[in-house]
Amino acid sequence: MRLLRSGPHPPLRGTLYSLDSRWHILYTRGSVPFYGTYPGMYIPSALPFRMVETESSPEHLAEELLALTKMNWNQTQLDGRHPITLRTANQVGQILRHLGPQDRPQGRYAFYM
């Protein structure tokens, strides 16, 4: 699902749309009012998330997700689509999948940087 807004630019970064009480989508990429434009080349896709046994509101969780998308200091792009916690776990998993059944994975995160 993608949202549209009037005008030539995609939805604003941080736009939250609730599908129902559990499922929500958040635009972690999108137009930035400060720049007056969208800094990307393609139409951004939203990040879906689901509420499961939480006392937090969807708006509060969306704020936290947005903050985590800005924490990758290893690149010049200040907003990523995925929160850094998910992105890093995925990258480490891509490395670990090449280990054999007898190989022992390294326990230190620095090994995977």
N, CA and C of each residue as an Amber inpcrd file, in Angstrom:
protein
   339
   0.8420000  -1.1670000   0.0000000   0.0000000   0.0000000   0.0000000
   0.8910000   1.2350000   0.0000000   0.5640000   2.1800000  -0.8360000
   1.2830000   3.4490000  -0.8710000   0.2870000   4.5890000  -0.7680000
   0.6880000   5.5990000  -0.0520000  -0.1530000   6.7870000   0.0930000
   0.2560000   7.8210000  -0.9400000  -0.6880000   8.6240000  -1.3460000
  -0.4260000   9.7260000  -2.2660000  -0.8770000  11.0130000  -1.5930000
  -0.2650000  12.1080000  -1.9840000  -0.7310000  13.4070000  -1.5150000
  -0.7820000  14.3370000  -2.7090000  -1.5180000  15.3990000  -2.5870000
  -1.6370000  16.3170000  -3.7140000  -0.2960000  17.0020000  -3.9520000
   0.0080000  17.2490000  -5.1980000   1.2780000  17.8670000  -5.5440000
   2.2560000  16.8480000  -6.1050000   3.4410000  17.3100000  -6.4700000
   4.4010000  16.4360000  -7.1430000   5.2660000  15.5870000  -6.2080000
   5.1450000  15.7600000  -4.9090000   6.0400000  15.0670000  -3.9870000
   5.3220000  13.9400000  -3.2450000   6.0760000  12.9080000  -2.8390000
   5.4780000  11.8050000  -2.0770000   5.1140000  12.2410000  -0.6590000
   4.5040000  11.3510000   0.1290000   4.1360000  11.7050000   1.5080000
   5.3410000  12.1840000   2.3100000   5.0650000  12.9630000   3.3210000
   6.1280000  13.4810000   4.1810000   6.7600000  12.3570000   4.9900000
   8.0400000  12.4950000   5.2450000   8.7280000  11.5510000   6.1170000
   8.0600000  11.6210000   7.4890000   7.7360000  10.4690000   8.0540000
   7.0620000  10.4260000   9.3400000   5.5550000  10.2710000   9.2420000
   5.0120000  10.2020000   8.0220000   3.5770000  10.0080000   7.8630000
   3.1950000   8.6220000   8.3670000   2.2130000   8.5790000   9.2360000
   1.7390000   7.3260000   9.8270000   0.3010000   7.1030000   9.3930000
   0.0160000   5.9040000   8.9100000  -1.3400000   5.5400000   8.5130000
  -1.7200000   4.2570000   9.2380000  -2.8340000   4.2700000   9.9370000
  -3.3040000   3.0970000  10.6760000  -4.3170000   2.3360000   9.8330000
  -4.0040000   1.0750000   9.5620000  -4.9200000   0.2250000   8.8070000
  -6.0380000  -0.2950000   9.7110000  -5.6810000  -0.6340000  10.9390000
  -6.6400000  -1.0060000  11.9800000  -5.9440000  -0.7790000  13.3170000
  -6.4550000  -1.3590000  14.3920000  -5.8600000  -1.0860000  15.7090000
  -4.4900000  -1.7320000  15.8870000  -4.1690000  -2.7430000  15.0820000
  -2.8750000  -3.4310000  15.2170000  -1.8800000  -3.0820000  14.1140000
  -2.3350000  -2.9750000  12.8860000  -1.4390000  -2.7830000  11.7410000
  -1.3480000  -1.3110000  11.3530000  -0.1080000  -0.8550000  11.1290000
   0.1590000   0.5360000  10.7740000   1.2760000   0.5590000   9.7330000
   1.3230000   1.6200000   8.9560000   2.4470000   1.8180000   8.0390000
   3.0360000   3.2020000   8.2990000   4.3500000   3.2640000   8.1990000
   5.0870000   4.4850000   8.4990000   6.0290000   4.7910000   7.3450000
   6.0020000   6.0180000   6.8870000   6.9470000   6.4440000   5.8560000
   8.2240000   6.9200000   6.5340000   9.2670000   6.0940000   6.4610000
  10.5580000   6.4630000   7.0340000  11.3920000   7.2420000   6.0290000
  10.9730000   7.2360000   4.7840000  11.5620000   8.0660000   3.7350000
  10.4270000   8.8740000   3.1480000  10.7190000  10.0100000   2.5910000
   9.6780000  10.8330000   1.9900000  10.1170000  12.2730000   1.8750000
   9.1870000  13.1160000   1.4970000   9.4880000  14.5430000   1.3630000
   9.8590000  15.1300000   2.7170000  10.7680000  16.0880000   2.6800000
  11.2200000  16.7590000   3.8980000  10.8880000  18.2380000   3.7520000
  10.0100000  18.7810000   4.6060000   9.6020000  20.1810000   4.4650000
  10.7800000  21.1570000   4.4780000  11.8170000  20.8780000   5.2500000
  12.9700000  21.7730000   5.3360000  13.6160000  21.9780000   3.9680000
  13.7090000  20.8940000   3.1890000  14.3180000  20.9800000   1.8570000
  13.3130000  21.3840000   0.7870000  12.0350000  21.2240000   1.0680000
  11.0090000  21.5620000   0.0920000  10.9030000  20.5630000  -1.0330000
  11.4900000  19.3830000  -0.8630000  11.4600000  18.3700000  -1.9060000
  11.7200000  17.0040000  -1.3050000  11.6880000  15.9930000  -2.1510000
  12.0280000  14.6290000  -1.7520000  13.4410000  14.3510000  -2.2360000
  14.3560000  13.9850000  -1.3470000  15.7500000  13.8180000  -1.7450000
  16.0540000  12.5130000  -2.4700000  15.0870000  11.6350000  -2.6460000
  15.3440000  10.3460000  -3.2830000  15.0120000  10.3410000  -4.7570000
  15.3750000   9.2240000  -5.4040000  15.1320000   9.0810000  -6.8360000
  13.8200000   8.3610000  -7.1380000  13.3370000   7.5540000  -6.2030000
  12.1740000   6.7210000  -6.4520000  11.0790000   7.0190000  -5.4370000
   9.8720000   6.5740000  -5.7530000   8.7620000   6.7310000  -4.8140000
   9.0590000   5.8640000  -3.5970000   9.0540000   6.4340000  -2.4070000
   9.3850000   5.6350000  -1.2230000   8.2730000   4.6420000  -0.8850000
   8.6740000   3.5330000  -0.2980000   7.6840000   2.5770000   0.1950000
   7.6430000   2.6720000   1.7140000   6.4970000   2.3750000   2.2570000
   6.2990000   2.5100000   3.7020000   6.8080000   1.2780000   4.4410000
   7.0710000   1.4560000   5.7150000   7.5000000   0.3750000   6.5930000
   6.2920000  -0.0750000   7.4140000   5.8140000  -1.3100000   7.2010000
   4.6780000  -1.7620000   8.0050000   5.1370000  -2.2040000   9.3880000
   4.3040000  -1.9920000  10.3900000   4.5820000  -2.5500000  11.7060000
   3.2730000  -2.9210000  12.3840000   3.3800000  -3.8580000  13.3150000
   2.2090000  -4.4220000  13.9780000   2.3430000  -4.2420000  15.4810000
   1.2700000  -3.8750000  16.1190000   1.2370000  -3.7120000  17.5740000
   0.8940000  -5.0600000  18.2080000   1.7400000  -5.5010000  19.1400000
   1.4970000  -6.7590000  19.8450000   1.7580000  -6.5280000  21.3250000
   0.7430000  -6.6190000  22.1310000   0.8500000  -6.5050000  23.5880000
   1.7730000  -5.3700000  24.0320000   1.3790000  -4.1640000  23.7700000
   2.1760000  -3.0060000  24.1500000   1.2950000  -1.9690000  24.8330000
   1.9050000  -1.2080000  25.7020000   1.1810000  -0.1150000  26.3510000
   1.4100000   1.2030000  25.6170000   2.3190000   1.2020000  24.6570000
   2.6330000   2.4130000  23.8940000   1.6180000   2.6260000  22.7860000
   1.4840000   3.8630000  22.3860000   0.5880000   4.1890000  21.2790000
   1.3230000   3.9780000  19.9570000   0.5860000   3.8100000  18.8630000
   1.2370000   3.6870000  17.5580000   2.0820000   4.9180000  17.2250000
   1.6270000   6.0860000  17.6470000   2.3750000   7.3130000  17.3790000
   3.7210000   7.3110000  18.0970000   3.7360000   6.8280000  19.3350000
   4.9900000   6.7700000  20.0960000   5.9590000   5.7650000  19.4660000
   5.4540000   4.5980000  19.0720000   6.3170000   3.6060000  18.4240000
   6.8350000   4.1230000  17.0850000   6.0030000   4.8550000  16.3590000
   6.4430000   5.4240000  15.0830000   7.5660000   6.4360000  15.2990000
   7.4700000   7.2450000  16.3560000   8.5450000   8.1990000  16.6730000
   9.8540000   7.4660000  16.9610000   9.7760000   6.3680000  17.7030000
  10.9770000   5.6000000  18.0120000  11.5600000   4.9510000  16.7660000
  10.6970000   4.4210000  15.8970000  11.1800000   3.8380000  14.6470000
  11.8740000   4.8880000  13.7880000  11.2800000   6.0780000  13.7010000
  11.9020000   7.1530000  12.9250000  13.2730000   7.5180000  13.4790000
  13.3860000   7.5800000  14.7920000  14.6760000   7.9080000  15.4070000
  15.7110000   6.8410000  15.0790000  15.3160000   5.5750000  15.0830000
  16.2590000   4.4940000  14.7880000  16.6940000   4.4820000  13.3250000
  15.8770000   5.0450000  12.4230000  16.2840000   5.0870000  11.0150000
  17.3850000   6.1160000  10.7750000  17.5860000   7.0290000  11.7200000
  18.5960000   8.0800000  11.5560000  19.9080000   7.7460000  12.2540000
  20.0560000   6.5250000  12.7600000  21.2210000   6.1920000  13.5700000
  22.3480000   5.4990000  12.8200000  22.2730000   5.3720000  11.5100000
  23.3620000   4.7380000  10.7730000  24.3710000   5.8060000  10.3780000
  25.4030000   5.9500000  11.1940000  26.3980000   6.9920000  10.9570000
  27.4720000   6.5520000   9.9800000  27.3540000   5.3470000   9.4110000
  28.3350000   4.8570000   8.4520000  27.9890000   5.2590000   7.0240000
  27.0160000   6.0980000   6.8530000  26.6550000   6.5620000   5.5150000
  26.2650000   8.0330000   5.5720000  26.2630000   8.6680000   4.4180000
  25.9360000  10.0900000   4.3740000  24.4370000  10.3410000   4.3140000
  23.6710000   9.3380000   3.9420000  22.2150000   9.4810000   3.9010000
  21.6910000   9.4560000   5.3310000  20.9820000  10.4920000   5.7220000
  20.5780000  10.6310000   7.1140000  19.2930000   9.9030000   7.4710000
  18.6320000   9.3320000   6.4950000  17.4270000   8.5670000   6.8100000
  17.4340000   7.2920000   5.9850000  17.3160000   6.1890000   6.6630000
  17.2280000   4.9070000   5.9810000  15.8000000   4.4050000   6.0360000
  15.5090000   3.4090000   5.2290000  14.1480000   2.8620000   5.2570000
  13.9200000   2.0430000   6.5120000  14.9110000   1.2270000   6.8850000
  14.7600000   0.3480000   8.0440000  15.4780000   0.9130000   9.2590000
  14.9450000   0.6560000  10.4450000  15.6560000   1.0420000  11.6680000
  17.0120000   0.3440000  11.7210000  17.9980000   0.9810000  12.2950000
  19.3560000   0.4490000  12.3130000  19.4180000  -0.9200000  12.9830000
  18.5700000  -1.1700000  13.9590000  18.5830000  -2.4690000  14.6340000
  18.2260000  -3.5960000  13.6710000  17.2260000  -3.3960000  12.8250000
  16.8460000  -4.4160000  11.8510000  17.8630000  -4.5170000  10.7290000
  18.3680000  -3.3910000  10.2770000  19.3350000  -3.3890000   9.1800000
  20.6150000  -4.1160000   9.5800000  21.1180000  -3.8460000  10.7730000
  22.3450000  -4.4790000  11.2390000  22.1420000  -5.9770000  11.4340000
  21.0230000  -6.3710000  12.0290000  20.7480000  -7.7940000  12.2200000
  20.6800000  -8.5150000  10.8790000  20.0990000  -7.8860000   9.8780000
  20.0200000  -8.4830000   8.5500000  21.4060000  -8.6310000   7.9360000
  22.2570000  -7.6280000   8.0800000  23.6030000  -7.6970000   7.5170000
  24.4430000  -8.7770000   8.1900000  24.3490000  -8.9010000   9.5050000
  25.0760000  -9.9610000  10.2140000  24.5420000 -11.3230000   9.7780000
  23.2350000 -11.4400000   9.6170000  22.6420000 -12.6900000   9.1500000
  23.1250000 -13.0790000   7.7670000  23.3460000 -12.0920000   6.8930000
  23.8630000 -12.3770000   5.5560000  25.2630000 -12.9800000   5.6210000
  26.0400000 -12.5850000   6.6020000  27.3800000 -13.1490000   6.7840000
  27.2820000 -14.5430000   7.4010000  26.4630000 -14.6880000   8.4330000
  26.3640000 -15.9590000   9.1540000  25.8060000 -17.0890000   8.3000000
  25.0430000 -16.7800000   7.2920000  24.4780000 -17.8490000   6.4710000
  25.5390000 -18.5980000   5.6780000  26.7410000 -18.0300000   5.5830000
  27.8260000 -18.6910000   4.8580000  28.6520000 -19.6160000   5.7490000
  28.3370000 -19.6720000   7.0310000  29.0510000 -20.5710000   7.9350000
  28.5810000 -22.0030000   7.7270000  29.5250000 -22.9260000   7.8610000
  29.1800000 -24.3370000   7.7710000  28.6100000 -24.8380000   9.0850000
  28.0950000 -26.0710000   9.0920000  27.4960000 -26.6090000  10.3140000
  28.4950000 -26.7600000  11.4610000  29.7660000 -26.9270000  11.1480000
  30.7770000 -27.1020000  12.1880000  31.4490000 -25.7890000  12.5840000
  31.2040000 -24.7220000  11.8340000  31.8320000 -23.4310000  12.1310000
  31.1900000 -22.7890000  13.3580000  32.0200000 -22.1170000  14.1280000
  31.5300000 -21.4300000  15.3270000  31.5100000 -19.9240000  15.0420000
  30.3560000 -19.2720000  15.1620000  30.3000000 -17.8310000  14.8690000
  31.0340000 -17.0130000  15.9290000  31.5660000 -15.8790000  15.5000000
  32.2250000 -14.9530000  16.4140000  31.1690000 -14.2850000  17.2970000
  31.4920000 -14.0830000  18.5450000  30.5490000 -13.4670000  19.4660000
  30.6230000 -11.9560000  19.5120000  31.7270000 -11.3890000  19.0300000
  31.8960000  -9.9320000  19.0860000  31.3110000  -9.2750000  17.8340000
  30.5420000  -8.2320000  18.0480000  29.9270000  -7.5120000  16.9290000
  30.9770000  -6.8810000  16.0190000  32.0900000  -6.4400000  16.5790000
  33.1340000  -5.7780000  15.7880000  33.6310000  -6.6730000  14.6610000
  33.5410000  -7.9660000  14.8160000  33.9700000  -8.8990000  13.7760000
  33.1420000  -8.7340000  12.5030000  31.9070000  -8.3060000  12.6220000
  30.9920000  -8.2220000  11.4790000  30.9260000  -6.8330000  10.8560000
  31.6510000  -5.8840000  11.3910000  31.5960000  -4.5210000  10.8590000
  32.3490000  -4.4090000   9.5500000
